[in-house]
Amino acid sequence: MTDSMKDQLATDLEKAKTESGMRANRLRAIAKAAAVEAIAEVKAGSKELGSIAKNSFSTVAANSNTPAENPAAHPETDSTAQQIIRFKTLILSLIKGLRERLDTLDTQLDERYGDRYQAAKRQLEQSAVWYSTTLEKAKASPAEPALLEQKQSELTARAEAAGVVVAQKEQQIKQQIKTILKTINSTR
C-alpha cells in the first residue's frame, strides 16, 4: 500500500478520535450546564421557601399558643393562608421549570446522539428501577440490613467489571490498528 493510503488511514483514525472526544465533551458540557442550572434554581427556590416557611411556622406556632377565637379577630391567619398558597405556587413553578429544562436537555441529547442516547437512557432507567426495587426489598426486611450493602457491593463489582471489559476492548482495537498499520508498512 502507498504512503497516501497509510496517511489517509491515520488521518481518518485521528479524525474519529477527535470527533468522539468532541462529542463526549459536548455531552459533558450539556449535562454540566443542566446540573448547574438545576442547582441554581433549587438554591434560589430554597431561599424563598425558607423565608416563607419560617414565617408560616412562626405564625402557626403563635396561633397554636393562643385560645381559639373568632378567625376574623386574627388577621395573621389570612396572612398564613396566603403564604401557604404562595409557597405551594412557588414549589409548583420550580417543579415545572425543572421539568421543562429536563425536557429541553432530553430533546437536545436525542437530536445529537439519536439511538445511542435512547439506548443509554433505557439502560439508565432500567438501572434506576432495579436499584429502587432492591432498596425497597432491603428496607422491607430489617432483619437483613446487610442485603443492601451486599447489593451495593454487587453493583460496584458489576460496574468495575464493565470498566475492565471496556478497557480490554480498547486495548484490542488499538492492537488491531497497530497490526493493520504494520501490515501496511511491510507491504510497501
C-alpha positions as CSV (number, residue, x, y, z in Angstrom):
1,M,0.0,0.0,0.0
2,T,1.1,3.5,-0.6
3,D,2.0,6.2,1.9
4,S,-1.1,8.1,0.9
5,M,-3.3,5.3,2.0
6,K,-1.4,5.0,5.2
7,D,-1.6,8.7,5.8
8,Q,-5.3,8.7,4.9
9,L,-6.0,5.8,7.4
10,A,-4.0,7.6,10.1
11,T,-5.8,10.9,9.4
12,D,-9.2,9.1,9.5
13,L,-8.3,7.4,12.8
14,E,-7.3,10.7,14.3
15,K,-10.4,12.4,13.0
16,A,-12.6,9.7,14.5
17,K,-10.8,10.1,17.9
18,T,-11.2,13.9,17.8
19,E,-14.9,13.8,16.8
20,S,-15.7,11.2,19.5
21,G,-13.8,13.3,22.1
22,M,-15.6,16.4,21.0
23,R,-19.0,14.7,21.3
24,A,-18.1,13.5,24.7
25,N,-17.0,17.0,25.7
26,R,-20.3,18.5,24.3
27,L,-22.3,15.9,26.1
28,R,-20.4,16.6,29.3
29,A,-20.9,20.3,28.9
30,I,-24.6,20.0,28.3
31,A,-25.0,17.8,31.4
32,K,-22.9,20.1,33.5
33,A,-24.9,23.2,32.3
34,A,-28.2,21.5,33.1
35,A,-26.9,20.4,36.5
36,V,-25.7,23.9,37.3
37,E,-29.0,25.5,36.2
38,A,-31.0,23.0,38.3
39,I,-28.8,23.6,41.3
40,A,-29.1,27.4,40.9
41,E,-32.8,27.1,40.6
42,V,-33.1,24.9,43.7
43,K,-30.9,27.3,45.7
44,A,-32.9,30.3,44.6
45,G,-36.1,28.5,45.4
46,S,-34.8,27.2,48.7
47,K,-34.0,30.8,49.9
48,E,-37.5,31.9,49.1
49,L,-39.1,28.8,50.5
50,G,-37.0,29.1,53.7
51,S,-38.2,32.6,54.4
52,I,-41.9,31.7,53.6
53,A,-41.7,28.5,55.7
54,K,-40.1,30.3,58.6
55,N,-42.8,33.0,58.6
56,S,-45.5,30.3,58.2
57,F,-44.2,28.2,61.0
58,S,-43.8,31.1,63.4
59,T,-47.3,32.3,62.6
60,V,-48.8,28.8,63.1
61,A,-46.8,28.4,66.3
62,A,-48.1,31.7,67.6
63,N,-51.7,30.9,66.7
64,S,-51.5,27.5,68.3
65,N,-50.5,29.0,71.6
66,T,-53.5,31.3,71.7
67,P,-57.0,30.2,72.6
68,A,-59.4,29.7,69.7
69,E,-61.5,32.7,69.0
70,N,-63.2,34.3,66.0
71,P,-60.9,33.8,63.0
72,A,-61.7,37.4,61.9
73,A,-60.0,38.6,65.0
74,H,-56.7,37.1,63.7
75,P,-55.6,38.8,60.5
76,E,-52.4,36.7,60.6
77,T,-54.5,33.6,59.8
78,D,-55.3,35.2,56.4
79,S,-51.6,36.0,56.0
80,T,-50.7,32.4,56.8
81,A,-53.1,31.1,54.3
82,Q,-51.7,33.5,51.7
83,Q,-48.2,32.4,52.5
84,I,-49.1,28.8,52.2
85,I,-50.7,29.4,48.8
86,R,-47.6,31.3,47.7
87,F,-45.4,28.6,49.0
88,K,-47.3,25.9,47.1
89,T,-47.4,28.0,43.9
90,L,-43.6,28.6,44.2
91,I,-42.9,24.9,44.6
92,L,-45.1,24.0,41.6
93,S,-43.4,26.6,39.4
94,L,-40.0,25.3,40.4
95,I,-41.0,21.8,39.6
96,K,-42.5,22.9,36.2
97,G,-39.2,24.8,35.4
98,L,-37.1,21.8,36.2
99,R,-39.3,19.5,34.1
100,E,-39.1,22.0,31.2
101,R,-35.3,22.1,31.5
102,L,-35.0,18.4,31.6
103,D,-37.3,18.0,28.6
104,T,-35.1,20.5,26.7
105,L,-32.0,18.7,27.7
106,D,-33.6,15.4,26.7
107,T,-34.6,16.8,23.3
108,Q,-31.1,18.2,22.7
109,L,-29.4,14.9,23.6
110,D,-31.8,12.9,21.4
111,E,-31.2,15.2,18.4
112,R,-27.4,15.0,18.8
113,Y,-27.0,11.3,19.6
114,G,-30.2,9.6,18.5
115,D,-30.3,5.9,19.0
116,R,-27.2,5.8,21.2
117,Y,-28.8,8.3,23.6
118,Q,-32.0,6.4,23.7
119,A,-30.2,3.1,24.4
120,A,-28.2,4.7,27.2
121,K,-31.4,6.3,28.6
122,R,-33.2,3.0,28.6
123,Q,-30.3,1.3,30.4
124,L,-30.2,4.1,33.0
125,E,-33.9,3.8,33.6
126,Q,-33.6,0.0,34.0
127,S,-30.8,0.5,36.4
128,A,-32.8,3.0,38.4
129,V,-35.8,0.6,38.6
130,W,-33.5,-2.2,39.7
131,Y,-31.9,-0.1,42.3
132,S,-35.2,1.2,43.7
133,T,-36.6,-2.4,43.8
134,T,-33.5,-3.6,45.6
135,L,-33.6,-0.7,48.1
136,E,-37.3,-1.3,48.8
137,K,-36.6,-5.0,49.5
138,A,-33.8,-4.1,51.8
139,K,-36.0,-1.7,53.7
140,A,-38.8,-4.2,53.9
141,S,-36.6,-6.8,55.6
142,P,-35.0,-5.1,58.6
143,A,-33.7,-8.5,59.8
144,E,-31.3,-8.4,56.8
145,P,-29.6,-5.0,56.9
146,A,-26.6,-6.5,55.1
147,L,-28.7,-7.1,52.0
148,L,-28.5,-3.5,50.9
149,E,-24.7,-3.4,51.4
150,Q,-24.4,-6.7,49.5
151,K,-26.4,-5.4,46.6
152,Q,-24.4,-2.1,46.6
153,S,-21.1,-4.0,46.5
154,E,-22.5,-6.3,43.7
155,L,-23.4,-3.1,41.7
156,T,-19.9,-1.7,42.3
157,A,-18.4,-5.0,41.2
158,R,-20.5,-5.1,38.1
159,A,-19.5,-1.5,37.2
160,E,-15.8,-2.4,37.8
161,A,-16.1,-5.5,35.6
162,A,-17.8,-3.5,32.8
163,G,-15.0,-0.9,33.0
164,V,-12.4,-3.7,32.7
165,V,-14.2,-5.1,29.7
166,V,-14.3,-1.7,28.0
167,A,-10.6,-1.2,28.7
168,Q,-9.7,-4.6,27.3
169,K,-11.8,-3.9,24.1
170,E,-10.0,-0.6,23.7
171,Q,-6.6,-2.3,24.0
172,Q,-7.7,-5.0,21.4
173,I,-8.8,-2.3,19.0
174,K,-5.5,-0.4,19.4
175,Q,-3.6,-3.6,18.9
176,Q,-5.6,-4.4,15.7
177,I,-4.9,-0.9,14.4
178,K,-1.2,-1.3,15.1
179,T,-1.2,-4.6,13.3
180,I,-3.0,-3.1,10.3
181,L,-0.6,-0.2,10.2
182,K,2.4,-2.6,10.4
183,T,0.9,-4.7,7.6
184,I,0.5,-1.6,5.5
185,N,4.1,-0.6,6.2
186,S,5.5,-4.0,5.4
187,T,3.7,-4.4,2.1
188,R,5.1,-1.1,0.8
